[in-house]
Amino acid sequence: MHQQARTGPTPHSLPSIVEVEDLMQKSRMQHDSLSKIREFVLAQQAAYDQQAADERQQHKVYADSQTMSAGSSIDEDAKAGFAGGDTKKRRGRAAPPGRCHSCNRAETPEWRRGPDGARTLCNACGLHYAKLTRKNQSGGNKTPTVSSSNLRPKEQ
């Protein structure tokens, strides 16, 4: 028995032709399925790329229109003379962040200041954070009493 294994395969150890054909058929089916998946992924990627290109085009058109309107005000300032046209620039409110840094909420009636700066927390998390910081400042206690919260006052 030991010497037979060294000399080569024996007829009873080889698979039958039916088994080989069955394995080949399964392999073809797997190849076809993977090809279909590949086509689907390529179609999705092309659609995503087209959508991103459309959004970039829309942003470009918006930015161009903004520079056109800003360019007209620059021309009016230039016509005002040497000392004229020096108006104060108004600061607009900062755009709200995409999401609350604590609870990841996107919509809120008001954005509030948090440990990461202005307008980084939603209304509820901002009020909770303000309460924690007030409690820590008045009591002198540096650790918050609410341990389940993921909001922590900024250490100074």
Stockholm file with secondary structure:
# STOCKHOLM 1.0

chainA/1-156         MHQQARTGPTPHSLPSIVEVEDLMQKSRMQHDSLSKIREFVLAQQAAYDQQAADERQQHKVYADSQTMSAGSSIDEDAKAGFAGGDTKKRRGRAAPPGRCHSCNRAETPEWRRGPDGARTLCNACGLHYAKLTRKNQSGGNKTPTVSSSNLRPKEQ
#=GR chainA/1-156 SS CHHHHHHCCCGGGSCCHHHHHHHHHHHHHHHHHHHHHHHHHHHHHHHHHHHHHHHHHHHHHHHHHHHHHHHHHHHHHHHTCSSTTCCCCCCCCCCCCSSCTTTCCCCCSCCEEETTEEEEECHHHHHHHHHHHHHHHHHCCCSCSCSSCSCCCCCC
#=GC SS_cons         CHHHHHHCCCGGGSCCHHHHHHHHHHHHHHHHHHHHHHHHHHHHHHHHHHHHHHHHHHHHHHHHHHHHHHHHHHHHHHHTCSSTTCCCCCCCCCCCCSSCTTTCCCCCSCCEEETTEEEEECHHHHHHHHHHHHHHHHHCCCSCSCSSCSCCCCCC
//
